[in-house]
Amino acid sequence: MDKNIEKQIDEILTRSISQVLPTKEEFKNLLLSGKKLKIYIGADATGPQLHIGHATNFMLLEKLRQMGHDVTVLFGDFTAMIGDPTDKNAARIRLTKKQVAENILSWREQVSHVLSFDDSANPAKIVKNSEWLSKLDFSDLIDLASNFTVQQMMERDMFEKRIKEAKPVYVHEFFYPLMQGYDSVHLDVNVEIGGTDQTFNMLVGRTLQKKYNDKEKFVISTTLLINPVTGKKLMSKSEGGFVALNDSPNEMFGKIMALPDETIIQVFIDCTYVSMEDIKKLEKEMEDGDLNPRDAKLRLAGEIVEIYHGEDKARDARDYFIKTFSQKEIPENVAEFKIDGESKKLAEILVESGNAKSLSDARRKIEQGGVSIDEEKLTDAQAIITKEKNGKVLKIGKLGFIKIAF
């Protein structure tokens, strides 16, 4: 047995891993057997951006791909239109086909920073589950549903909670785990990877894979990025707090620096390639008071930005952060925003300059006091910028700067 391969497998089975079902030992033996496995990860197209929490799974998938396994990323375009009830106190808003299609336009590019789709020998593949789920008829759905009881579905915490709070549980929500489970059947996989919040859905797929294909499916539950003090998710698309894979270098660096100190080590483990040996050393140095958490976060932010934007831009983002945040300086070479005409709405400037994702996002930033000119806060979301502000520097948040030009 090659000791290097066994060491590689041991790290795969420990780093960012919460649970392996049926057992970690059985899965290790399967990996050591040399058999080429079919492994997949699914992500629902509920928004246009993926975040570094998602990347934990893609990084794991890439390690398995490099070992020679057949790996697939499933973009859940059909299941996104149903809505995963996981961790939800109310039914998700169902998306239209158009919304879903728009959401996944740049997903391949976002994921490609950590997962190779272009390897000539063994590229990762992308599939969309509308290709098969949209073809199921009513008799197929009845057959799927016959494998589970209402009691089994009601074991999900969020359903029990809603019932106790007299909140509705819709019948279509029961179909979500069935649809995700059927993905495993159609792809005929050996392994599914997902966050701990997806364990129930993945186990449904394990049951269906045994029935339809008479095959064992291993379920790998990966750790979620959780603040150990508050118990809340660090990366939440629905709540707006996340580091997106396509954030600009400066925005990504700043968001990571804003993370609570108690989350530093877990983010190192789940979102970087830094060795576990080095991470343990960092952890001890912080515990002993030999390393300031701020300096650890500077390294963390640099490691993550380098993955998605390269070494040069990571270094520039670090310099930008230190100058604009630590030293409170306006950076050199601030980008100009050219305004045609006599005036323009402040909210529109934020959106068109890339400093807000939408008009509602711009209004929120303005009303919360995050926008200023020459230290003067602009809190009126209806504010108009006129020629008298020509040449002034508009500051958005802690790291965004643009020079007004007419």
C-alpha positions as CSV (number, residue, x, y, z in Angstrom):
1,M,0.0,0.0,0.0
2,D,1.3,3.4,-1.0
3,K,1.7,5.4,2.3
4,N,1.4,8.7,0.5
5,I,-1.9,7.7,-1.0
6,E,-3.2,6.6,2.4
7,K,-2.0,9.8,4.0
8,Q,-3.8,11.8,1.2
9,I,-7.0,9.8,1.8
10,D,-6.8,10.3,5.6
11,E,-6.7,14.0,5.2
12,I,-9.6,13.9,2.7
13,L,-11.6,12.0,5.3
14,T,-10.8,14.3,8.2
15,R,-10.5,17.9,6.9
16,S,-13.9,19.6,6.7
17,I,-15.7,16.3,7.2
18,S,-18.5,16.0,9.7
19,Q,-19.7,12.5,8.9
20,V,-19.4,9.7,6.4
21,L,-22.3,7.2,6.0
22,P,-22.6,4.3,6.4
23,T,-19.0,4.4,7.9
24,K,-15.8,6.3,7.3
25,E,-13.8,3.0,7.5
26,E,-15.9,1.4,4.6
27,F,-15.4,4.5,2.5
28,K,-11.6,4.5,3.2
29,N,-11.3,0.9,2.1
30,L,-13.2,1.7,-1.1
31,L,-10.9,4.6,-1.9
32,L,-7.9,2.3,-1.2
33,S,-9.3,-0.4,-3.5
34,G,-8.4,1.8,-6.6
35,K,-12.0,1.6,-7.9
36,K,-13.0,4.6,-10.0
37,L,-16.0,6.1,-8.2
38,K,-18.8,8.4,-9.5
39,I,-19.1,11.3,-7.1
40,Y,-21.3,14.3,-7.3
41,I,-22.2,17.6,-5.5
42,G,-25.4,19.5,-6.1
43,A,-26.2,23.2,-5.7
44,D,-29.5,24.8,-6.3
45,A,-29.6,27.9,-8.5
46,T,-31.2,30.1,-5.9
47,G,-28.9,33.1,-6.5
48,P,-26.3,34.3,-9.0
49,Q,-23.4,33.9,-6.6
50,L,-21.7,31.0,-4.9
51,H,-19.8,31.6,-1.7
52,I,-16.6,30.3,0.0
53,G,-18.8,27.9,2.1
54,H,-19.9,26.2,-1.2
55,A,-16.2,26.1,-2.2
56,T,-15.4,23.7,0.7
57,N,-17.2,21.0,-1.2
58,F,-15.7,21.9,-4.6
59,M,-12.2,21.8,-3.1
60,L,-12.9,18.3,-1.7
61,L,-14.3,17.2,-5.1
62,E,-11.2,18.4,-6.8
63,K,-9.0,16.3,-4.5
64,L,-11.0,13.3,-5.4
65,R,-10.9,14.2,-9.1
66,Q,-7.1,14.4,-9.0
67,M,-7.1,10.9,-7.5
68,G,-8.8,9.7,-10.8
69,H,-12.5,9.6,-9.8
70,D,-15.4,10.6,-12.0
71,V,-16.7,13.9,-10.5
72,T,-19.8,15.9,-11.4
73,V,-21.3,19.2,-10.3
74,L,-25.0,19.3,-10.5
75,F,-26.7,22.7,-11.0
76,G,-30.1,22.3,-9.5
77,D,-32.1,24.3,-12.0
78,F,-35.3,22.2,-11.6
79,T,-35.1,21.7,-7.8
80,A,-34.5,25.4,-7.4
81,M,-38.0,25.9,-8.7
82,I,-39.4,23.7,-5.9
83,G,-37.3,25.2,-3.1
84,D,-35.3,23.3,-0.5
85,P,-37.1,23.6,2.9
86,T,-33.8,23.0,4.8
87,D,-33.5,25.3,7.8
88,K,-36.5,27.3,6.7
89,N,-39.2,28.6,9.0
90,A,-41.4,29.1,6.0
91,A,-41.7,27.7,2.5
92,R,-39.1,29.1,0.0
93,I,-40.3,31.4,-2.7
94,R,-40.5,29.3,-5.9
95,L,-38.3,30.6,-8.7
96,T,-39.2,30.9,-12.4
97,K,-37.2,29.2,-15.2
98,K,-36.0,32.6,-16.3
99,Q,-34.7,33.5,-12.8
100,V,-32.9,30.1,-12.5
101,A,-31.3,30.5,-15.9
102,E,-30.0,33.9,-15.0
103,N,-28.7,32.7,-11.7
104,I,-26.4,30.0,-13.1
105,L,-24.9,32.1,-16.0
106,S,-21.5,32.6,-14.3
107,W,-21.5,29.5,-12.0
108,R,-19.1,27.5,-14.1
109,E,-16.6,30.4,-14.1
110,Q,-16.9,30.8,-10.3
111,V,-16.4,27.1,-9.6
112,S,-13.5,26.8,-12.1
113,H,-11.1,28.5,-9.7
114,V,-11.1,25.4,-7.4
115,L,-12.3,22.6,-9.7
116,S,-10.9,21.7,-13.1
117,F,-13.3,21.4,-16.0
118,D,-10.5,21.6,-18.6
119,D,-8.3,18.7,-17.6
120,S,-7.7,16.7,-20.8
121,A,-7.6,13.3,-19.0
122,N,-10.3,13.6,-16.4
123,P,-12.3,16.8,-16.4
124,A,-15.1,17.5,-14.0
125,K,-18.5,17.6,-15.6
126,I,-21.6,19.9,-15.2
127,V,-25.2,18.6,-15.4
128,K,-28.5,20.3,-14.8
129,N,-31.3,18.2,-13.2
130,S,-34.0,19.7,-15.3
131,E,-32.7,17.3,-18.0
132,W,-34.3,14.3,-16.2
133,L,-36.6,15.7,-13.5
134,S,-38.8,17.6,-16.0
135,K,-39.5,14.3,-17.8
136,L,-40.9,12.4,-14.8
137,D,-44.6,11.8,-15.0
138,F,-47.2,11.5,-12.2
139,S,-46.8,7.7,-12.0
140,D,-43.0,8.2,-11.5
141,L,-43.7,10.6,-8.7
142,I,-46.1,8.3,-7.0
143,D,-43.5,5.5,-7.2
144,L,-40.9,7.7,-5.7
145,A,-43.1,8.8,-2.9
146,S,-44.1,5.3,-2.0
147,N,-40.7,4.7,-0.6
148,F,-41.2,7.0,2.3
149,T,-43.8,7.7,5.0
150,V,-45.1,11.1,6.1
151,Q,-43.6,10.3,9.5
152,Q,-40.2,10.1,8.0
153,M,-40.6,13.4,6.2
154,M,-41.9,15.0,9.4
155,E,-38.6,14.0,11.2
156,R,-37.0,17.0,9.6
157,D,-36.5,19.6,12.3
158,M,-37.8,22.6,10.3
159,F,-41.2,20.8,9.7
160,E,-41.6,19.8,13.3
161,K,-40.9,23.4,14.3
162,R,-43.4,24.8,11.9
163,I,-46.1,22.5,13.0
164,K,-45.5,23.5,16.7
165,E,-45.6,27.1,15.7
166,A,-48.8,26.6,13.7
167,K,-47.0,27.5,10.4
168,P,-48.0,25.8,7.2
169,V,-46.0,22.9,5.7
170,Y,-46.8,22.6,2.0
171,V,-47.1,19.3,0.2
172,H,-44.7,20.3,-2.6
173,E,-42.0,20.7,0.0
174,F,-42.1,16.9,0.6
175,F,-41.2,16.5,-3.1
176,Y,-37.9,18.3,-2.7
177,P,-35.9,15.5,-1.0
178,L,-37.5,13.0,-3.4
179,M,-36.3,15.0,-6.4
180,Q,-32.8,15.4,-5.0
181,G,-32.8,11.7,-4.1
182,Y,-33.7,10.8,-7.7
183,D,-30.6,12.8,-8.9
184,S,-28.5,10.0,-7.3
185,V,-30.5,7.4,-9.2
186,H,-30.3,9.1,-12.6
187,L,-26.6,9.8,-12.2
188,D,-26.0,6.3,-10.7
189,V,-23.4,7.6,-8.3
190,N,-21.3,5.9,-5.6
191,V,-20.9,9.0,-3.5
192,E,-22.7,12.3,-2.8
193,I,-21.1,15.3,-1.0
194,G,-23.0,18.0,0.8
195,G,-23.1,20.2,3.9
196,T,-24.5,18.8,7.1
197,D,-27.7,20.7,6.4
198,Q,-28.2,18.4,3.3
199,T,-27.8,15.0,5.2
200,F,-31.5,14.2,5.2
201,N,-31.8,14.9,1.4
202,M,-28.7,12.9,0.7
203,L,-29.9,9.9,2.7
204,V,-33.1,9.9,0.7
205,G,-30.9,9.5,-2.3
206,R,-29.1,6.6,-0.6
207,T,-32.5,4.8,0.0
208,L,-33.6,5.4,-3.7
209,Q,-30.2,4.3,-5.1
210,K,-30.5,1.0,-3.2
211,K,-34.0,0.4,-4.5
212,Y,-33.7,1.4,-8.2
213,N,-30.0,0.5,-8.9
214,D,-29.3,-2.0,-6.1
215,K,-26.2,0.0,-5.3
216,E,-24.7,1.4,-2.1
217,K,-24.2,5.2,-2.0
218,F,-21.9,6.8,0.5
219,V,-22.9,10.1,2.0
220,I,-20.2,12.6,2.9
221,S,-21.5,15.5,5.1
222,T,-19.1,18.4,5.2
223,T,-18.8,21.0,8.0
224,L,-20.7,24.3,7.6
225,L,-19.0,27.6,8.4
226,I,-20.6,28.4,11.8
227,N,-19.7,31.1,14.3
228,P,-18.9,29.0,17.4
229,V,-20.1,31.8,19.7
230,T,-23.4,32.7,18.1
231,G,-24.2,29.4,16.4
232,K,-25.2,31.3,13.2
233,K,-24.0,30.5,9.7
234,L,-21.2,32.7,8.4
235,M,-22.2,32.3,4.8
236,S,-25.9,32.8,4.2
237,K,-27.2,33.8,0.7
238,S,-30.7,34.4,2.1
239,E,-29.5,36.7,4.8
240,G,-27.0,38.5,2.6
241,G,-23.9,37.9,4.7
242,F,-21.4,35.9,2.6
243,V,-18.1,36.1,0.7
244,A,-18.9,35.5,-2.9
245,L,-16.6,33.6,-5.2
246,N,-16.9,36.4,-7.7
247,D,-16.4,39.3,-5.3
248,S,-13.7,41.8,-6.4
249,P,-10.3,41.3,-4.7
250,N,-10.8,44.3,-2.5
251,E,-14.3,43.4,-1.5
252,M,-13.4,39.8,-0.8
253,F,-10.4,40.8,1.3
254,G,-12.4,43.3,3.3
255,K,-15.2,40.9,4.0
256,I,-12.8,38.3,5.3
257,M,-11.1,40.8,7.5
258,A,-14.5,41.6,9.0
259,L,-15.1,38.0,10.1
260,P,-15.2,37.5,13.9
261,D,-11.9,36.4,15.3
262,E,-13.4,33.1,16.7
263,T,-14.0,31.9,13.1
264,I,-10.5,32.3,11.8
265,I,-9.3,28.7,12.2
266,Q,-12.4,27.1,10.8
267,V,-12.3,29.3,7.7
268,F,-8.6,28.4,7.2
269,I,-9.5,24.7,7.4
270,D,-12.6,24.9,5.1
271,C,-11.6,27.5,2.6
272,T,-7.8,27.4,2.0
273,Y,-5.1,25.1,0.9
274,V,-2.9,25.9,4.0
275,S,-1.8,22.6,5.5
276,M,-3.4,21.3,8.7
277,E,0.1,21.4,10.3
278,D,0.4,25.1,9.6
279,I,-3.2,25.8,10.7
280,K,-2.6,24.1,14.1
281,K,0.6,26.2,14.5
282,L,-1.4,29.4,13.8
283,E,-4.1,28.3,16.3
284,K,-1.5,27.7,19.0
285,E,0.3,31.0,18.4
286,M,-3.0,32.8,18.8
287,E,-3.9,30.9,21.9
288,D,-0.5,31.7,23.5
289,G,-0.8,35.4,22.5
290,D,2.2,35.2,20.2
291,L,0.0,36.0,17.1
292,N,-2.5,38.9,16.8
293,P,-5.8,37.6,15.3
294,R,-5.7,40.6,13.0
295,D,-2.4,39.3,11.5
296,A,-3.8,35.8,11.2
297,K,-6.8,37.3,9.3
298,L,-4.5,39.2,7.0
299,R,-2.9,35.9,6.0
300,L,-6.3,34.2,5.7
301,A,-7.7,37.0,3.5
302,G,-4.6,36.8,1.3
303,E,-4.8,33.1,0.9
304,I,-8.4,33.2,-0.1
305,V,-8.1,36.1,-2.5
306,E,-5.1,34.4,-4.2
307,I,-7.2,31.3,-4.9
308,Y,-9.8,33.3,-6.9
309,H,-7.8,36.3,-8.2
310,G,-4.1,35.3,-8.2
311,E,-1.1,36.3,-6.1
312,D,-0.6,39.8,-7.5
313,K,-4.2,40.9,-6.9
314,A,-4.1,39.4,-3.5
315,R,-1.1,41.4,-2.6
316,D,-2.7,44.6,-4.0
317,A,-5.9,43.9,-2.0
318,R,-3.8,43.6,1.1
319,D,-2.1,46.9,0.5
320,Y,-5.4,48.5,-0.4
321,F,-7.0,47.3,2.9
322,I,-4.1,48.5,5.0
323,K,-4.1,51.9,3.5
324,T,-7.8,52.5,3.4
325,F,-8.9,50.8,6.6
326,S,-5.9,50.6,9.0
327,Q,-4.3,53.9,8.0
328,K,-7.6,55.5,6.9
329,E,-6.2,56.9,3.7
330,I,-7.9,57.5,0.4
331,P,-6.0,55.1,-2.0
332,E,-4.1,56.4,-5.0
333,N,-5.6,56.1,-8.5
334,V,-9.2,56.1,-7.4
335,A,-11.4,55.1,-10.3
336,E,-13.5,57.9,-11.8
337,F,-17.2,57.6,-12.3
338,K,-18.3,59.8,-15.2
339,I,-21.7,61.4,-14.9
340,D,-23.4,62.5,-18.1
341,G,-25.7,65.5,-17.7
342,E,-26.2,67.9,-14.8
343,S,-26.9,65.4,-12.0
344,K,-27.5,61.7,-11.1
345,K,-29.2,59.9,-8.2
346,L,-26.8,58.6,-5.6
347,A,-28.3,55.1,-5.5
348,E,-27.9,54.8,-9.3
349,I,-24.2,55.8,-9.0
350,L,-23.6,53.1,-6.5
351,V,-25.2,50.4,-8.7
352,E,-23.6,51.6,-12.0
353,S,-20.1,51.8,-10.4
354,G,-20.4,48.3,-9.1
355,N,-20.6,49.3,-5.4
356,A,-24.1,48.0,-4.9
357,K,-25.7,44.9,-6.4
358,S,-29.1,46.6,-6.9
359,L,-31.0,49.8,-6.2
360,S,-32.4,48.2,-3.0
361,D,-28.9,47.3,-1.9
362,A,-27.8,50.8,-2.7
363,R,-30.6,52.3,-0.6
364,R,-29.8,50.1,2.3
365,K,-26.1,51.1,2.3
366,I,-27.0,54.8,2.1
367,E,-29.7,54.7,4.8
368,Q,-27.4,52.8,7.1
369,G,-24.7,55.5,6.9
370,G,-22.3,53.6,4.8
371,V,-21.9,56.3,2.1
372,S,-20.0,59.6,2.5
373,I,-18.2,62.4,0.6
374,D,-15.3,64.1,2.4
375,E,-16.4,62.6,5.8
376,E,-20.0,63.9,5.3
377,K,-22.4,61.0,5.5
378,L,-25.1,60.8,2.9
379,T,-28.1,59.1,4.4
380,D,-30.9,60.2,2.1
381,A,-31.6,57.4,-0.4
382,Q,-33.2,59.9,-2.8
383,A,-30.1,62.2,-2.8
384,I,-29.0,63.7,-6.1
385,I,-25.3,64.3,-6.9
386,T,-24.8,67.6,-8.8
387,K,-21.8,69.3,-10.5
388,E,-20.8,70.9,-7.2
389,K,-19.4,67.5,-6.2
390,N,-17.2,67.3,-9.3
391,G,-13.8,65.9,-8.3
392,K,-15.0,64.8,-4.8
393,V,-14.3,61.2,-3.7
394,L,-17.3,59.2,-2.7
395,K,-16.6,56.5,-0.1
396,I,-18.9,53.4,0.1
397,G,-18.5,51.2,3.1
398,K,-15.0,50.8,4.4
399,L,-13.2,50.0,1.2
400,G,-15.1,51.4,-1.8
401,F,-14.0,54.7,-3.4
402,I,-14.9,56.5,-6.6
403,K,-14.1,60.0,-7.8
404,I,-17.1,61.9,-9.1
405,A,-16.5,63.4,-12.6
406,F,-18.8,65.5,-14.8
